[in-house]
């Protein structure tokens, strides 16, 4: 193992991992994630009001959500790179300011296209409190890194629990334009003071030459290049989220087609996301014991089991049970990529590499939602769409299995 080198301004503190400050930093990261991830959920709640105000079709009114997701994905890469270079404060401050700018621009939009473009900025701003935040908190924990990253990642789901009823209340009482102004002001006023807690520099980390693995690290044990591993993880991210998107995007429509009504489907979706929080935290405990790749394999395999059950059972009670299981199985999958990145790649590349992989997962969600709808249009049934999700899920399982077996084989040979 090469000696520890301190080459960047964000490195240098020698605090013990799992220190009291590390837990305070984790709590702050969770709060920032809950506030900053508003950009992923407010647009969904505002969609009916915006559609009615601008007098557009439902498909056109959905465009801001698509652009927000694109901003979130590419913003994770750009702000992750800033986090690698300057530390977490720079991207979070940029995110807070851009949230204010984006929501003000949305509030004063004269037409749908301006409103949609403003959501690129909102999505980019929200990304500061997910990928870069997960990479940052991983520096402060070793033995409990899995649970720490999982808790930080739960801020995204907590935002989906907390923000929609608040946004809906203010839209109903004050209108969507004043609500957007209020969200932007609240975010910047809440986030900037919290950033002060994150001022301490990261613990000293070993600096490894770019494009290589540290000697003796898990990455080096695989016997493949860092970029090859990165490509495999990105493919796995696309595949798992194509499978994941099938129930998440279409469960409401599926319940409507079965005659149960959209309200039942919405309840199943809420159940799915709520249990996803439990799944994320539980997966962190598991990852601390068996590692990120093994936990990814476990979660992806169980996700496949739930998708398989959707093929065979479509009773109302059965769908509630299966949707709950799906939430418990899938919630921990995406945070595992943050764990794997920190286990296998040099620490100074964590933010950038995780940003690219998270973008791949968002592409998978977008592809999966579209593909499932297309398959339904072609076949008149969601059965083939569930089967398509299973095939994509198998790709993720295959990659995780190969990485786990190769790592164990290389370690045994060594």
C-alpha positions as CSV (number, residue, x, y, z in Angstrom):
1,X,0.0,0.0,0.0
2,X,1.4,3.3,-1.0
3,X,1.8,6.0,1.6
4,X,-1.0,8.5,2.4
5,X,-0.6,11.7,0.4
6,X,-2.5,14.9,1.1
7,X,-2.7,16.9,-2.1
8,X,-5.9,18.8,-2.1
9,X,-7.5,21.5,0.1
10,X,-10.4,19.4,1.1
11,X,-8.2,16.7,2.6
12,X,-6.2,17.0,5.8
13,X,-8.3,16.4,8.9
14,X,-7.4,13.3,11.0
15,X,-10.7,12.8,12.8
16,X,-11.5,9.2,13.7
17,X,-14.1,7.5,11.5
18,X,-17.5,7.0,13.1
19,X,-16.7,10.0,15.4
20,X,-19.5,12.1,17.0
21,X,-18.8,14.7,14.3
22,X,-19.2,12.1,11.6
23,X,-22.7,11.3,12.9
24,X,-23.6,15.0,13.1
25,X,-22.4,15.3,9.5
26,X,-24.6,12.4,8.5
27,X,-27.7,13.9,10.2
28,X,-27.0,17.2,8.4
29,X,-26.6,15.3,5.1
30,X,-30.0,13.6,5.6
31,X,-31.6,17.0,6.3
32,X,-30.0,18.6,3.2
33,X,-31.1,15.6,1.1
34,X,-34.7,16.0,2.4
35,X,-34.8,19.7,1.6
36,X,-32.8,19.7,-1.6
37,X,-34.6,16.8,-3.3
38,X,-37.8,18.8,-3.5
39,X,-37.0,19.3,-7.2
40,X,-37.8,15.7,-7.9
41,X,-41.2,15.8,-6.4
42,X,-42.7,19.3,-6.7
43,X,-43.1,19.1,-10.4
44,X,-45.3,15.9,-10.1
45,X,-47.6,17.6,-7.6
46,X,-47.9,20.8,-9.7
47,X,-48.5,19.0,-13.0
48,X,-52.4,19.3,-13.0
49,X,-52.4,23.0,-12.0
50,X,-49.6,23.9,-14.5
51,X,-51.5,21.9,-17.3
52,X,-54.7,23.8,-16.6
53,X,-53.0,27.2,-16.4
54,X,-51.1,26.8,-19.6
55,X,-53.9,24.9,-21.4
56,X,-51.7,22.1,-22.7
57,X,-52.0,18.4,-23.2
58,X,-51.0,16.0,-20.4
59,X,-48.0,14.7,-22.4
60,X,-46.7,18.3,-22.9
61,X,-47.2,19.0,-19.2
62,X,-45.1,16.0,-18.3
63,X,-42.0,17.5,-20.1
64,X,-40.8,19.5,-17.1
65,X,-40.5,16.2,-15.1
66,X,-38.4,14.7,-17.9
67,X,-36.1,17.7,-18.1
68,X,-35.8,17.8,-14.3
69,X,-34.6,14.2,-14.4
70,X,-32.1,15.0,-17.1
71,X,-30.8,18.0,-15.1
72,X,-30.5,15.7,-12.0
73,X,-28.5,13.1,-13.9
74,X,-26.0,15.4,-15.6
75,X,-25.9,17.7,-12.6
76,X,-24.7,14.7,-10.5
77,X,-21.7,14.3,-12.8
78,X,-20.8,18.0,-12.9
79,X,-21.3,18.7,-9.2
80,X,-19.7,15.3,-8.3
81,X,-16.5,16.5,-10.1
82,X,-16.6,19.8,-8.1
83,X,-17.0,17.7,-4.9
84,X,-14.0,15.6,-5.8
85,X,-11.9,18.7,-6.3
86,X,-13.1,21.2,-3.8
87,X,-15.2,19.3,-1.2
88,X,-18.9,19.1,-0.6
89,X,-19.6,22.8,0.4
90,X,-19.1,24.2,-3.2
91,X,-21.7,21.9,-4.9
92,X,-24.2,22.3,-2.1
93,X,-24.0,26.1,-2.1
94,X,-24.3,26.1,-5.8
95,X,-27.3,23.8,-5.5
96,X,-29.0,26.0,-3.0
97,X,-28.6,29.1,-5.1
98,X,-29.7,27.3,-8.3
99,X,-32.8,26.0,-6.5
100,X,-33.8,29.6,-5.7
101,X,-33.1,30.7,-9.3
102,X,-34.9,27.7,-10.8
103,X,-38.0,28.0,-8.7
104,X,-38.2,31.8,-9.3
105,X,-37.8,31.2,-13.0
106,X,-40.5,28.6,-12.9
107,X,-42.9,30.9,-11.0
108,X,-42.6,33.7,-13.5
109,X,-42.7,31.5,-16.6
110,X,-45.0,32.9,-19.3
111,X,-45.4,29.6,-21.0
112,X,-44.8,25.8,-20.6
113,X,-41.5,25.8,-22.4
114,X,-39.9,28.4,-20.1
115,X,-41.4,26.4,-17.1
116,X,-39.8,23.2,-18.5
117,X,-36.4,24.8,-19.1
118,X,-36.4,26.1,-15.5
119,X,-36.7,22.5,-14.3
120,X,-33.4,21.6,-15.9
121,X,-31.9,24.1,-13.4
122,X,-34.1,22.7,-10.6
123,X,-33.0,19.1,-11.4
124,X,-29.4,20.1,-11.6
125,X,-29.6,21.9,-8.2
126,X,-31.3,18.9,-6.5
127,X,-28.5,16.6,-7.6
128,X,-26.1,18.3,-5.3
129,X,-27.8,16.7,-2.3
130,X,-27.7,13.1,-3.6
131,X,-24.7,11.7,-5.5
132,X,-22.1,14.2,-4.2
133,X,-23.5,13.9,-0.7
134,X,-23.3,10.1,-0.7
135,X,-19.7,10.2,-1.9
136,X,-18.8,12.8,0.8
137,X,-20.4,10.9,3.7
138,X,-18.5,7.8,2.7
139,X,-15.3,9.5,3.7
140,X,-16.4,9.7,7.3
141,X,-17.2,6.1,8.0
142,X,-15.4,2.8,7.6
143,X,-17.0,0.0,9.6
144,X,-20.4,1.6,9.3
145,X,-20.0,3.1,5.8
146,X,-22.9,1.1,4.4
147,X,-25.5,2.2,6.9
148,X,-24.2,5.8,6.7
149,X,-24.6,6.0,2.9
150,X,-28.0,4.3,3.1
151,X,-29.2,6.9,5.7
152,X,-27.9,9.8,3.6
153,X,-29.6,8.3,0.5
154,X,-32.9,8.1,2.4
155,X,-33.2,11.9,2.2
156,X,-34.3,11.5,-1.4
157,X,-37.2,9.2,-0.4
158,X,-38.0,11.3,2.7
159,X,-38.4,14.3,0.4
160,X,-40.9,12.3,-1.6
161,X,-42.8,11.6,1.7
162,X,-42.7,15.1,3.2
163,X,-42.8,17.5,0.2
164,X,-45.9,16.4,-1.9
165,X,-48.6,17.1,0.8
166,X,-46.9,20.5,1.6
167,X,-46.7,21.5,-2.0
168,X,-50.2,20.4,-2.7
169,X,-51.6,22.4,0.3
170,X,-50.0,25.6,-0.8
171,X,-50.9,25.1,-4.5
172,X,-54.6,24.6,-3.4
173,X,-54.6,27.7,-1.1
174,X,-52.2,30.1,-2.8
175,X,-51.6,28.9,-6.4
176,X,-48.7,27.2,-8.0
177,X,-46.7,30.4,-8.8
178,X,-46.5,31.7,-5.2
179,X,-45.8,28.2,-4.1
180,X,-42.8,27.9,-6.3
181,X,-41.4,31.2,-5.1
182,X,-41.9,30.0,-1.5
183,X,-40.1,26.7,-2.2
184,X,-37.1,28.5,-3.7
185,X,-36.8,31.0,-0.8
186,X,-37.2,28.2,1.8
187,X,-34.6,26.0,0.2
188,X,-31.8,28.6,0.2
189,X,-32.6,29.8,3.7
190,X,-32.6,26.3,5.1
191,X,-29.6,24.8,3.2
192,X,-27.0,27.6,3.5
193,X,-26.9,27.5,7.4
194,X,-26.8,23.6,7.3
195,X,-23.7,23.9,5.0
196,X,-21.8,25.4,7.9
197,X,-21.8,22.0,9.7
198,X,-19.9,20.6,6.7
199,X,-17.0,23.0,6.8
200,X,-14.5,20.6,8.3
201,X,-12.1,19.1,5.7
202,X,-12.4,15.4,4.8
203,X,-10.2,12.9,6.6
204,X,-6.8,12.2,4.9
205,X,-7.2,9.8,2.0
206,X,-4.7,7.8,0.0
207,X,-4.3,9.5,-3.4
208,X,-4.0,7.0,-6.3
209,X,-2.9,7.9,-9.8
210,X,-5.9,8.5,-12.1
211,X,-7.0,5.5,-14.0
212,X,-5.5,2.9,-11.6
213,X,-6.4,1.0,-8.5
214,X,-4.6,1.2,-5.2
215,X,-2.2,-1.7,-4.7
216,X,-4.0,-4.4,-2.7
217,X,-7.4,-2.8,-3.0
218,X,-10.6,-4.6,-4.0
219,X,-10.5,-3.1,-7.4
220,X,-7.0,-4.4,-8.0
221,X,-8.1,-7.8,-7.0
222,X,-10.6,-8.0,-9.8
223,X,-7.8,-8.0,-12.5
224,X,-9.7,-5.6,-14.8
225,X,-9.1,-1.9,-15.5
226,X,-11.0,0.8,-13.6
227,X,-12.8,1.9,-16.7
228,X,-13.9,-1.6,-17.5
229,X,-15.4,-1.9,-14.0
230,X,-17.0,1.5,-14.4
231,X,-18.7,0.4,-17.7
232,X,-19.9,-2.8,-16.1
233,X,-21.4,-0.9,-13.2
234,X,-23.1,1.6,-15.5
235,X,-24.7,-1.2,-17.6
236,X,-25.8,-2.8,-14.3
237,X,-27.3,0.5,-13.3
238,X,-29.3,0.8,-16.5
239,X,-30.5,-2.8,-16.3
240,X,-31.6,-2.8,-12.7
241,X,-33.6,0.5,-13.1
242,X,-35.3,-0.6,-16.3
243,X,-36.6,-3.5,-14.2
244,X,-37.3,-1.2,-11.2
245,X,-39.3,1.3,-13.3
246,X,-41.9,-1.2,-14.5
247,X,-44.0,-1.3,-11.2
248,X,-43.1,2.2,-10.1
249,X,-44.2,4.0,-13.3
250,X,-47.1,1.7,-14.3
251,X,-48.6,0.3,-11.1
252,X,-51.3,3.1,-11.1
253,X,-52.3,2.5,-14.7
254,X,-52.1,-1.3,-14.2
255,X,-54.6,-1.1,-11.3
256,X,-56.9,1.0,-13.4
257,X,-56.8,-1.6,-16.2
258,X,-57.7,-4.3,-13.8
259,X,-60.7,-2.4,-12.6
260,X,-59.4,-1.5,-9.1
261,X,-59.1,2.2,-9.8
262,X,-56.1,4.6,-9.9
263,X,-56.5,5.4,-6.2
264,X,-55.6,1.8,-5.3
265,X,-52.6,2.0,-7.5
266,X,-51.5,5.3,-5.9
267,X,-51.7,3.6,-2.5
268,X,-49.6,0.8,-3.7
269,X,-47.0,3.2,-5.0
270,X,-46.9,5.0,-1.7
271,X,-46.5,1.7,0.1
272,X,-43.7,0.8,-2.3
273,X,-41.8,4.1,-1.6
274,X,-42.4,4.0,2.1
275,X,-41.0,0.5,2.5
276,X,-38.2,1.6,0.2
277,X,-36.9,3.8,3.0
278,X,-36.7,0.7,5.3
279,X,-35.0,-1.2,2.6
280,X,-32.4,1.4,2.1
281,X,-31.4,1.5,5.7
282,X,-31.5,-2.3,6.1
283,X,-29.3,-2.7,3.0
284,X,-26.7,-0.5,4.7
285,X,-26.5,-2.8,7.6
286,X,-26.2,-5.8,5.3
287,X,-23.5,-4.1,3.2
288,X,-21.4,-3.4,6.2
289,X,-21.3,-7.2,6.7
290,X,-21.1,-8.7,3.3
291,X,-19.9,-5.8,1.1
292,X,-21.6,-3.7,-1.6
293,X,-21.4,-6.1,-4.6
294,X,-22.9,-9.0,-2.6
295,X,-25.7,-6.7,-1.3
296,X,-26.4,-5.5,-4.8
297,X,-26.7,-9.1,-5.9
298,X,-29.1,-9.9,-3.1
299,X,-31.3,-6.9,-3.7
300,X,-31.4,-7.4,-7.4
301,X,-32.2,-11.1,-7.0
302,X,-35.1,-10.3,-4.7
303,X,-36.3,-7.6,-7.0
304,X,-36.5,-10.2,-9.7
305,X,-38.6,-12.5,-7.4
306,X,-41.1,-9.7,-6.9
307,X,-41.3,-9.0,-10.6
308,X,-41.9,-12.7,-11.2
309,X,-44.8,-12.7,-8.6
310,X,-46.4,-9.8,-10.6
311,X,-46.7,-12.3,-13.5
312,X,-48.7,-14.8,-11.6
313,X,-50.9,-12.8,-9.2
314,X,-53.2,-9.8,-10.0
315,X,-55.7,-9.9,-7.2
316,X,-56.1,-6.7,-5.2
317,X,-54.7,-8.1,-1.9
318,X,-51.9,-9.9,-3.8
319,X,-50.9,-6.7,-5.5
320,X,-50.7,-4.8,-2.2
321,X,-48.5,-7.6,-0.8
322,X,-46.3,-7.8,-3.9
323,X,-45.9,-4.1,-4.1
324,X,-44.8,-3.9,-0.5
325,X,-42.3,-6.7,-1.1
326,X,-41.0,-4.9,-4.2
327,X,-40.4,-1.8,-2.1
328,X,-38.6,-3.8,0.5
329,X,-36.4,-5.5,-2.1
330,X,-35.5,-2.6,-4.4
331,X,-35.0,0.4,-2.1
332,X,-31.4,-0.5,-1.3
333,X,-30.2,-1.2,-4.8
334,X,-29.2,2.3,-6.0
335,X,-27.3,3.3,-2.8
336,X,-25.2,0.1,-3.3
337,X,-23.5,1.7,-6.2
338,X,-22.1,4.4,-3.9
339,X,-20.8,1.7,-1.6
340,X,-19.2,-0.2,-4.5
341,X,-17.6,3.0,-5.9
342,X,-15.9,3.7,-2.5
343,X,-14.9,0.1,-2.0
344,X,-13.3,-0.4,-5.4
345,X,-12.2,3.0,-6.9
346,X,-9.7,5.6,-5.7
347,X,-11.4,8.0,-3.2
348,X,-10.5,11.2,-5.1
349,X,-12.6,9.9,-8.1
350,X,-15.7,8.9,-6.0
351,X,-17.9,11.9,-6.8
352,X,-17.4,11.9,-10.5
353,X,-17.7,8.1,-11.0
354,X,-20.8,7.8,-8.8
355,X,-22.4,10.7,-10.8
356,X,-21.9,8.8,-14.0
357,X,-23.3,5.6,-12.6
358,X,-26.3,7.4,-11.1
359,X,-26.9,9.0,-14.5
360,X,-27.0,5.4,-15.9
361,X,-29.7,4.5,-13.4
362,X,-31.8,7.5,-14.4
363,X,-31.5,6.5,-18.0
364,X,-32.6,3.0,-17.0
365,X,-35.7,4.5,-15.2
366,X,-36.6,6.6,-18.3
367,X,-36.0,3.7,-20.7
368,X,-38.0,1.3,-18.5
369,X,-41.0,3.5,-18.2
370,X,-41.1,4.1,-21.9
371,X,-40.5,0.5,-22.9
372,X,-43.2,-0.8,-20.6
373,X,-45.7,1.6,-22.1
374,X,-44.6,0.6,-25.6
375,X,-44.9,-3.1,-24.9
376,X,-48.4,-2.5,-23.4
377,X,-49.4,-0.6,-26.5
378,X,-48.2,-3.5,-28.8
379,X,-49.6,-6.3,-26.7
380,X,-52.6,-4.8,-24.8
381,X,-51.3,-6.3,-21.6
382,X,-48.6,-5.6,-18.9
383,X,-47.6,-9.3,-18.7
384,X,-45.0,-8.9,-21.4
385,X,-43.8,-5.7,-19.8
386,X,-43.2,-7.5,-16.5
387,X,-41.3,-10.3,-18.4
388,X,-39.2,-7.6,-20.1
389,X,-38.3,-6.2,-16.7
390,X,-37.2,-9.7,-15.5
391,X,-34.9,-10.0,-18.5
392,X,-33.2,-6.7,-17.7
393,X,-33.0,-7.6,-14.1
394,X,-31.2,-10.8,-15.1
395,X,-28.5,-8.6,-16.7
396,X,-27.9,-6.8,-13.4
397,X,-27.8,-10.1,-11.5
398,X,-25.3,-11.6,-14.0
399,X,-22.9,-8.6,-13.7
400,X,-23.1,-8.6,-9.9
401,X,-22.6,-12.4,-9.8
402,X,-19.6,-12.2,-12.2
403,X,-17.9,-9.4,-10.1
404,X,-18.5,-11.3,-6.9
405,X,-17.2,-14.6,-8.2
406,X,-14.2,-13.0,-10.0
407,X,-13.2,-11.1,-6.8
408,X,-13.4,-14.3,-4.7
409,X,-11.5,-16.3,-7.3
410,X,-8.7,-13.7,-7.7
411,X,-8.4,-13.5,-3.9
412,X,-8.2,-17.2,-3.6
413,X,-5.4,-17.3,-6.2
414,X,-3.5,-14.6,-4.5
